[in-house]
Amino acid sequence: MVTASKSNAVQSMNEHQGGDFDCSANNQKKAPTTKAMGSAPAAFAPVVHIDEPYWVFNFSRGPAENWTCPYTFQIGRYDEVRPGMYLTPLFGGERDLHVGIDIGAPAATPVHSFAEGKIHSFGVNAEAGSYGPTIVVEHQLSWPPTPEQSHPLRKVWALYGHLSTSSLEGLAVGASVSMGQRIARMGHKQENGGWEPHVHFQLSLIEPEKPDLPGVVRREDREQALRDYPDPRLVLGPLY
């Protein structure tokens, strides 16, 4: 979850080839929301602490003109088609449906585990446009997480991508992780796959074979992808 002290987020932004986090107002509009931003599920800890209003990106409208985002923190949405954004060979010219949530912040911003778990895997996804340094944490959670009732425990995996290289130092597969523990920091563009600093946070009900998950999928694969990679707001809270 991202925590925020105010409830007014503004919604806009575009991203284009090369990974620039450009939040252009081109063909966009500011959309203040009355949702309780950062009203966290009580069972989970923040992934990134935010104590000020933040920008909710809209990547669905194609390339945008350069514009400096006036907000330090930003959110990129789940289940969003992002045309013209994923243009490196890694994506094969056909994957542009985003199935995680992006949390933008300055490089070196701390990243925390939302729940108790253990290190499943870690490594560097070095392809242009990929995650760069990546950590996957395995959890045993009551699923789906609802405040009204408990459900049987099941394994859920959480991927944290675009981290700093130093985040991987000292890690060990199987090492315990506590809820709220700082497990990483956001990486610079030069080390994180070529993107402006942010963490890609993704849940998976399918065990990864390595520290990698398809963060964007083909549009025709949407139905299955949303089953395999559920909405991160289940543990992050109502970010938008």
C-alpha positions in Angstrom: 0.0 0.0 0.0 0.9 3.6 -0.5 0.0 5.8 2.4 -1.1 9.4 1.9 -2.1 12.1 4.4 -4.4 13.9 1.9 -7.2 12.5 -0.2 -6.7 14.7 -3.3 -4.9 12.8 -6.1 -4.7 14.2 -9.6 -5.1 11.9 -12.5 -3.1 12.3 -15.8 0.2 11.3 -17.3 1.8 9.5 -20.2 4.9 7.5 -20.7 6.6 6.9 -24.0 9.5 5.0 -25.5 12.7 5.1 -23.4 10.8 4.9 -20.2 10.4 8.6 -19.5 7.9 9.2 -16.8 6.4 12.1 -18.6 3.1 13.3 -17.0 2.1 15.5 -19.8 -1.2 17.3 -19.7 -1.6 16.8 -23.4 -5.2 15.6 -24.0 -5.5 14.9 -20.3 -7.4 16.5 -17.5 -6.8 16.8 -13.7 -9.4 14.7 -11.9 -9.4 15.2 -8.1 -10.8 12.2 -6.4 -12.7 11.9 -3.1 -11.5 8.3 -2.5 -9.7 7.7 0.7 -6.2 7.6 -0.7 -4.0 5.3 1.3 -6.7 3.9 3.5 -4.8 0.7 4.0 -6.1 -2.7 4.6 -5.3 -3.1 8.3 -3.6 -6.4 7.8 -0.8 -5.0 5.6 2.0 -2.5 5.8 2.9 0.3 3.3 5.1 -0.6 0.3 6.0 3.1 -0.1 5.2 5.8 2.4 3.7 8.9 0.9 2.7 11.8 3.1 1.6 14.3 0.4 -0.8 14.4 -2.6 0.4 12.4 -5.6 -0.3 12.1 -9.3 -2.3 9.2 -10.8 -1.0 8.6 -14.3 -3.1 8.0 -17.4 -1.0 6.1 -19.9 -3.9 5.2 -22.1 -3.8 8.1 -24.5 -0.6 7.6 -26.5 2.6 9.6 -26.6 2.6 13.0 -25.0 4.6 16.2 -25.1 7.3 16.8 -22.5 6.0 18.2 -19.3 7.4 18.2 -15.7 5.2 16.5 -13.3 4.6 18.8 -10.3 4.2 15.9 -7.8 7.1 14.0 -6.1 5.1 10.7 -6.0 3.0 9.1 -8.7 0.9 6.0 -9.3 0.6 4.0 -12.5 -2.6 2.0 -12.9 -3.4 -1.7 -13.1 -5.3 -3.2 -16.0 -4.4 -0.3 -18.3 -3.7 -0.4 -22.0 -0.6 1.7 -22.7 -0.3 2.2 -26.5 3.1 3.3 -27.9 4.9 2.8 -24.6 6.6 -0.7 -24.7 8.6 -0.4 -27.9 11.8 -2.4 -27.0 12.2 -5.8 -28.6 11.4 -7.4 -25.2 7.7 -6.7 -25.7 7.5 -8.1 -29.2 5.4 -5.1 -30.5 2.2 -6.6 -29.1 2.3 -6.5 -25.3 0.9 -3.2 -23.8 -1.6 -4.1 -21.1 -0.2 -3.3 -17.7 -0.9 -5.9 -14.9 0.9 -4.3 -12.0 0.9 -1.0 -10.2 3.7 1.5 -10.6 4.7 3.7 -7.7 6.9 6.6 -8.9 9.3 8.4 -6.5 12.8 9.7 -6.3 15.7 7.2 -6.7 16.7 5.5 -3.5 13.2 5.8 -2.0 12.7 2.9 0.4 10.5 0.0 -0.7 8.9 -2.2 2.0 7.3 -5.7 2.2 3.6 -5.4 2.6 3.4 -8.6 4.7 5.4 -11.3 6.3 7.1 -13.7 3.9 10.3 -15.1 2.6 12.6 -14.3 -0.3 11.6 -16.4 -3.2 14.1 -15.2 -5.8 16.1 -12.2 -6.9 18.2 -11.1 -9.7 18.8 -8.6 -12.6 16.5 -8.6 -15.6 18.9 -6.8 -17.9 17.0 -6.5 -21.2 16.3 -3.0 -22.3 12.9 -2.0 -20.9 12.8 -4.8 -18.4 12.8 -4.7 -14.6 16.5 -4.4 -13.9 17.2 -5.5 -10.3 14.1 -7.5 -9.1 13.0 -9.2 -5.9 10.1 -11.7 -5.5 8.7 -12.4 -2.0 6.6 -15.4 -1.2 3.7 -15.0 1.2 1.1 -17.2 2.9 -2.1 -15.1 3.0 -5.8 -15.5 3.6 -7.0 -15.1 0.1 -8.7 -13.0 -1.2 -7.9 -10.6 1.6 -11.2 -9.1 2.9 -11.8 -7.4 6.3 -15.2 -9.1 6.6 -14.0 -12.7 6.8 -10.9 -14.9 6.7 -10.3 -17.3 3.9 -8.0 -20.3 3.5 -4.3 -19.6 3.4 -2.6 -19.8 0.0 0.7 -18.8 -1.4 0.9 -15.4 -3.1 4.0 -14.0 -4.7 4.9 -10.3 -4.9 7.3 -8.9 -7.4 9.2 -5.6 -6.9 10.9 -4.4 -10.0 13.1 -1.5 -11.1 15.1 -1.5 -7.9 18.7 -0.3 -7.1 21.5 -2.7 -7.7 22.5 -2.4 -4.1 19.1 -3.7 -3.1 20.2 -7.2 -4.0 23.3 -7.2 -1.8 23.1 -9.6 1.1 19.9 -11.3 0.0 19.4 -15.0 0.4 16.7 -17.2 -1.1 14.5 -18.4 1.8 15.4 -15.6 4.1 12.5 -14.4 6.3 11.0 -11.0 5.6 8.8 -9.2 8.2 5.8 -7.0 7.5 6.9 -3.5 6.9 10.6 -4.4 6.5 12.6 -2.3 4.1 13.7 -4.8 1.4 14.9 -2.4 -1.3 15.3 1.0 -2.7 14.1 2.4 -6.1 16.8 2.4 -8.7 18.2 5.1 -11.0 17.3 4.9 -14.7 20.8 3.7 -15.5 20.4 0.5 -13.5 16.6 -0.2 -13.4 15.9 -1.2 -17.0 15.9 2.3 -18.4 12.9 3.9 -16.6 12.5 6.9 -14.5 12.6 5.9 -10.8 9.7 3.8 -9.7 8.8 0.4 -8.4 6.6 -2.0 -10.3 4.6 -4.0 -7.8 2.8 -7.0 -9.0 1.0 -9.9 -7.3 0.9 -13.4 -8.7 -1.1 -16.5 -7.9 1.3 -18.5 -10.1 4.7 -19.3 -8.8 7.4 -17.5 -10.9 10.1 -19.8 -12.3 12.7 -17.0 -11.8 12.6 -13.4 -10.5 10.5 -12.2 -13.4 6.8 -11.9 -14.3 5.1 -10.5 -17.4 4.3 -7.0 -16.2 2.5 -6.2 -19.5 0.6 -8.8 -21.6 -1.2 -8.9 -24.9 -4.7 -7.5 -24.9 -6.2 -10.8 -26.0 -4.6 -12.4 -22.9 -6.3 -10.0 -20.5 -8.9 -12.3 -18.9 -6.3 -15.0 -17.9 -3.8 -12.4 -16.8 -6.2 -10.7 -14.4 -6.9 -14.1 -12.9 -3.2 -14.9 -12.5 -2.0 -11.4 -11.5 -4.7 -9.9 -9.2 -5.2 -6.2 -8.6 -2.5 -5.0 -6.2 -5.0 -2.7 -4.6 -6.2 -5.8 -2.7 -3.1 -5.2 -0.5 -2.1 -1.6 -1.3 -5.5 0.0 -0.6 -7.7 2.3 -2.8 -4.9 4.3 -4.5 -7.3 5.6 -7.2 
